[in-house]
Amino acid sequence: MVSQLLKSCQQLNEYTKEASLRQLQTVDNQIARIANRISLQMALSAQQDSADMRVISIATFVFLPATATAVSSSTSTSTFGGITSKRRCLAQASSISVHELSPVSCLHGFGYTAL
């Protein structure tokens, strides 16, 4: 009787151990599925970001040279004593301390009149 009771306890112990392992495997599989879904969502998001960045870089490639040309051709290059206004502002900045430099004079040199 005692041996039979001991044998049934051992069988119950084995069954419980196997059931616990199956439950752990099920939970592990569910976690892996969730992680795979998240990875897929991140990959799709990265793919969309990559496409957006491609569009931005193409637009920049097309419009940046034209913008630079338009700005450089429209900027005032009047001379003051043989020095262009841009160079005069740089000369002012290098010969005067930062506290004495007037941003208004630099802006006037570039053609800005209203502040």
Sequence and secondary structure as in RCSB ss.txt:
>XXXX:A:sequence
MVSQLLKSCQQLNEYTKEASLRQLQTVDNQIARIANRISLQMALSAQQDSADMRVISIATFVFLPATATAVSSST
STSTFGGITSKRRCLAQASSISVHELSPVSCLHGFGYTAL
>XXXX:A:secstr
 HHHHHHHHHHHHHHHHHHHHHHHHHHHHHHHHHHHHHHHHHHHHHHHHHHHHHHHHHHHHHHHHHHHHHHHHHS
   EETTEEHHHHHHHHHHHS TTT  HHHHHHHTT    
